[in-house]
Amino acid sequence: MRVIEESIYDHPKYYDLVFGADVAAETKYILDCQHVFGTGEPGWFFEPACGTGRLMYALARKGHDVCGLDLNSKAVAFCNDRFRRKGYPETAICADMCEFSRADFKGIFPQSRKKAGPVAVAFNTINSFRHVGSEKDARAHLECMADVVRPGGLYLLGVHLTPTSVPPSETESWSARRGHLAINTHMWTVDRDKKKRLERFGIRFDVHTPSDSFRINDELRLRSYTPLQMQRLIDHGGKWECIATHDFGYEVDNPIEVDSSTEDVVYVLQRKRF
């Protein structure tokens, strides 16, 4: 099989398929959280590290105002191209999730004299936050989020934690198909450096079309978080409060308690009112 050594994020068509299986469940979860924990006031849905905008698009189809940002220009172009083809405004921008503000969305967010952020619900559900490589940048991200999310608004932050009382998961495989395109994905641990809080994972897409088969190889470098380290990050700065936690089953009426054995968590963070 032909092998390509490139970033999976530079192949948005394949990335969109590989990570699209849970769109319906994630979208329902986002809307359920808004209903259960939100303020009830209308507002924008916002996704930092939006990638191809699969969740943004699902929410837009349900009539919601959506926007997002991502560092990868190919993913942002893919997202905006889909929105344009389907008749929706192009509301994804290229920006760093640790260095942005409401001003970056000029022309997207409605102009308002209110100091409160325009976002009612923000979401980052599939571990993309761990691409942020340092504690300083992670804190900066939560500060940026506090600038755009209104008091009482929500940030649904999904993180794969490093458990401390049980061995962590080491491999994961799954498949996806759309028409004549099929992709088998495998992800495995390469190295865990607890001191540097750096975990390296190999990931490959085995792509099959009617006329070709090839493999895309990549390596992900993700910052690690134990349950305690994650809670300390949330508490720092004093602008966010964790009001619920769920696993990646995305069931709002089935909360979990995070402990030393927990791995997959969605933190329901609420912007504190001052």
C-alpha positions as CSV (number, residue, x, y, z in Angstrom):
1,M,0.0,0.0,0.0
2,R,1.3,3.5,-0.9
3,V,2.2,5.5,2.2
4,I,1.9,9.3,2.6
5,E,3.6,10.9,5.6
6,E,1.4,14.0,6.1
7,S,-0.8,15.6,8.7
8,I,-4.3,14.1,8.9
9,Y,-5.5,17.6,9.3
10,D,-4.3,18.5,5.8
11,H,-6.8,16.0,4.4
12,P,-10.2,17.5,5.5
13,K,-12.3,15.3,3.2
14,Y,-11.0,12.1,4.9
15,Y,-10.9,13.7,8.4
16,D,-14.5,14.7,8.1
17,L,-15.5,11.2,7.4
18,V,-13.3,9.5,10.0
19,F,-14.6,11.7,12.8
20,G,-18.2,12.1,11.6
21,A,-19.7,9.0,13.0
22,D,-20.9,10.7,16.3
23,V,-22.2,13.9,14.8
24,A,-25.9,13.1,15.6
25,A,-25.1,12.1,19.2
26,E,-22.8,15.1,19.8
27,T,-25.3,17.5,18.3
28,K,-28.1,16.2,20.4
29,Y,-25.9,16.4,23.5
30,I,-25.0,20.0,22.8
31,L,-28.6,21.0,22.4
32,D,-29.6,19.0,25.5
33,C,-27.0,20.8,27.6
34,Q,-28.3,24.1,26.3
35,H,-31.8,23.1,27.4
36,V,-30.8,21.7,30.8
37,F,-28.0,24.0,31.9
38,G,-28.3,27.1,29.7
39,T,-29.8,30.5,30.4
40,G,-32.6,30.1,27.9
41,E,-31.5,33.3,26.1
42,P,-30.7,33.0,22.4
43,G,-27.1,33.2,21.3
44,W,-24.4,31.9,19.1
45,F,-22.9,28.4,19.1
46,F,-19.1,28.5,18.9
47,E,-16.5,25.8,18.3
48,P,-12.8,26.5,18.8
49,A,-10.6,24.0,16.9
50,C,-13.6,23.4,14.6
51,G,-11.7,21.5,12.0
52,T,-14.1,20.7,9.1
53,G,-17.0,22.2,10.9
54,R,-19.0,19.0,11.0
55,L,-20.8,20.0,14.3
56,M,-21.2,23.6,13.2
57,Y,-22.9,22.4,10.0
58,A,-25.3,20.0,11.9
59,L,-26.3,22.9,14.2
60,A,-26.7,25.3,11.3
61,R,-29.1,22.9,9.6
62,K,-31.2,23.0,12.8
63,G,-31.5,26.8,12.4
64,H,-28.8,28.0,14.9
65,D,-26.2,30.7,14.4
66,V,-22.8,29.1,14.4
67,C,-19.2,30.1,14.1
68,G,-15.8,28.6,14.7
69,L,-12.0,28.8,14.3
70,D,-9.1,26.6,13.5
71,L,-5.4,26.9,12.8
72,N,-5.5,24.7,9.7
73,S,-6.4,26.8,6.6
74,K,-7.4,23.7,4.6
75,A,-9.9,22.6,7.3
76,V,-11.4,26.1,7.5
77,A,-11.7,26.3,3.7
78,F,-13.4,22.9,3.7
79,C,-15.9,24.1,6.3
80,N,-16.7,27.4,4.6
81,D,-17.0,25.8,1.2
82,R,-19.6,23.4,2.6
83,F,-21.5,26.3,4.2
84,R,-21.4,28.3,1.0
85,R,-22.6,25.3,-1.1
86,K,-25.5,24.8,1.3
87,G,-26.5,28.4,1.4
88,Y,-25.2,29.3,4.9
89,P,-22.9,32.2,5.8
90,E,-19.2,31.4,5.9
91,T,-18.5,31.8,9.6
92,A,-15.2,29.8,10.2
93,I,-12.0,31.8,10.6
94,C,-8.3,30.9,10.7
95,A,-7.1,31.8,14.2
96,D,-5.2,30.4,17.2
97,M,-7.5,29.0,20.0
98,C,-5.2,30.6,22.6
99,E,-5.0,34.0,21.0
100,F,-8.4,35.3,19.8
101,S,-11.1,37.7,20.8
102,R,-14.5,39.0,19.7
103,A,-12.8,41.4,17.4
104,D,-11.5,38.5,15.2
105,F,-15.2,37.8,14.4
106,K,-16.0,41.3,13.1
107,G,-18.6,41.0,10.4
108,I,-19.8,37.7,11.8
109,F,-21.0,38.5,15.4
110,P,-23.7,41.1,15.4
111,Q,-22.5,44.5,16.6
112,S,-23.6,45.2,20.2
113,R,-22.8,47.7,22.9
114,K,-23.3,45.0,25.5
115,K,-20.2,43.9,27.3
116,A,-21.5,40.3,27.6
117,G,-20.1,37.9,25.0
118,P,-22.4,36.8,22.2
119,V,-21.9,33.0,22.6
120,A,-24.5,31.0,24.5
121,V,-22.9,27.6,24.0
122,A,-19.3,26.8,23.1
123,F,-18.1,23.2,22.5
124,N,-14.9,21.3,21.9
125,T,-16.0,17.7,22.3
126,I,-13.3,15.4,20.9
127,N,-10.1,16.1,22.7
128,S,-8.8,18.8,20.4
129,F,-8.0,21.0,23.4
130,R,-5.0,18.7,24.2
131,H,-3.2,20.1,21.2
132,V,-2.6,23.2,23.3
133,G,1.0,22.4,24.4
134,S,1.6,24.3,27.7
135,E,-0.2,25.4,30.9
136,K,0.3,29.0,29.9
137,D,-1.5,28.5,26.6
138,A,-4.2,26.4,28.2
139,R,-5.0,29.1,30.6
140,A,-4.9,31.7,27.8
141,H,-7.5,29.6,25.9
142,L,-9.9,29.6,28.8
143,E,-9.4,33.4,29.1
144,C,-10.2,33.8,25.4
145,M,-13.3,31.6,25.8
146,A,-14.4,33.8,28.7
147,D,-14.3,36.8,26.5
148,V,-16.8,35.4,23.9
149,V,-19.1,33.3,26.1
150,R,-21.6,35.3,28.0
151,P,-22.0,35.1,31.8
152,G,-24.1,32.0,32.5
153,G,-23.2,30.5,29.1
154,L,-21.6,27.1,28.6
155,Y,-18.4,25.6,27.3
156,L,-18.6,21.8,26.7
157,L,-15.0,20.7,26.9
158,G,-14.2,17.1,26.0
159,V,-10.9,15.7,27.2
160,H,-9.3,12.3,27.3
161,L,-7.7,12.2,30.8
162,T,-4.7,10.2,31.9
163,P,-5.9,7.9,34.8
164,T,-3.7,7.5,37.8
165,S,-5.1,4.3,39.4
166,V,-5.6,2.1,36.3
167,P,-3.5,1.6,33.1
168,P,-4.5,4.0,30.3
169,S,-5.9,2.8,27.0
170,E,-3.2,2.2,24.5
171,T,-4.9,1.6,21.1
172,E,-8.1,2.4,19.3
173,S,-9.4,1.4,15.9
174,W,-12.6,2.2,13.9
175,S,-13.9,2.4,10.4
176,A,-16.1,4.8,8.4
177,R,-17.7,4.7,4.9
178,R,-19.5,7.2,2.7
179,G,-20.5,6.0,-0.7
180,H,-17.5,4.4,-2.4
181,L,-15.0,5.9,0.1
182,A,-14.0,3.7,3.0
183,I,-11.4,4.6,5.7
184,N,-10.0,2.3,8.4
185,T,-8.3,4.2,11.2
186,H,-5.9,3.0,13.8
187,M,-4.4,5.0,16.7
188,W,-1.8,3.8,19.2
189,T,0.5,5.2,21.9
190,V,4.1,5.9,20.9
191,D,5.3,7.5,24.2
192,R,4.1,9.0,27.4
193,D,6.4,11.5,29.2
194,K,4.7,12.2,32.6
195,K,7.3,14.8,33.6
196,K,6.8,16.9,30.4
197,R,3.1,16.0,30.3
198,L,3.5,15.0,26.7
199,E,1.9,12.0,25.0
200,R,2.7,11.0,21.5
201,F,0.3,8.9,19.4
202,G,0.6,7.3,16.0
203,I,-2.4,7.6,13.8
204,R,-3.1,6.2,10.3
205,F,-5.9,6.4,7.8
206,D,-6.1,3.5,5.4
207,V,-8.1,5.1,2.5
208,H,-9.9,2.9,0.0
209,T,-11.6,4.2,-3.2
210,P,-12.8,2.2,-6.2
211,S,-9.5,3.2,-8.1
212,D,-6.9,3.5,-5.3
213,S,-5.8,2.5,-1.8
214,F,-3.2,4.3,0.3
215,R,-2.2,5.1,3.8
216,I,-1.8,8.4,5.5
217,N,0.6,8.3,8.5
218,D,0.8,11.0,11.2
219,E,1.9,11.5,14.8
220,L,-0.1,13.5,17.3
221,R,1.6,15.3,20.2
222,L,-0.9,16.0,23.0
223,R,-0.6,17.5,26.4
224,S,-1.7,15.1,29.2
225,Y,-4.1,15.9,32.1
226,T,-4.8,13.8,35.2
227,P,-8.2,14.5,36.7
228,L,-6.6,16.7,39.4
229,Q,-4.5,18.7,36.8
230,M,-7.7,19.3,34.8
231,Q,-9.6,20.5,37.7
232,R,-6.8,22.9,38.7
233,L,-6.8,24.4,35.2
234,I,-10.5,25.0,35.3
235,D,-10.3,26.6,38.7
236,H,-7.4,28.9,37.7
237,G,-8.6,32.4,36.8
238,G,-11.9,32.0,38.5
239,K,-14.1,32.5,35.5
240,W,-15.4,29.0,35.0
241,E,-17.3,26.6,37.1
242,C,-17.7,22.9,36.3
243,I,-21.4,22.1,36.8
244,A,-21.6,18.6,35.4
245,T,-19.4,15.9,33.8
246,H,-20.4,13.2,31.3
247,D,-18.6,10.5,29.3
248,F,-18.2,10.2,25.6
249,G,-21.6,8.5,25.4
250,Y,-23.0,12.1,25.3
251,E,-26.0,11.5,27.6
252,V,-26.9,14.6,29.5
253,D,-29.2,12.7,31.9
254,N,-26.4,10.2,32.8
255,P,-23.6,12.2,34.6
256,I,-20.4,10.7,35.8
257,E,-18.2,11.3,38.8
258,V,-14.6,12.0,37.7
259,D,-12.1,10.0,39.8
260,S,-8.6,8.6,39.4
261,S,-9.7,5.9,37.0
262,T,-11.6,8.2,34.6
263,E,-10.5,8.7,31.0
264,D,-13.1,10.2,28.6
265,V,-14.9,13.3,30.1
266,V,-16.9,16.1,28.8
267,Y,-16.8,19.0,31.3
268,V,-19.8,21.2,31.3
269,L,-18.3,24.5,32.2
270,Q,-20.4,27.6,33.0
271,R,-19.1,31.1,32.7
272,K,-19.4,32.6,36.1
273,R,-21.5,35.7,36.6
274,F,-19.8,38.7,38.1
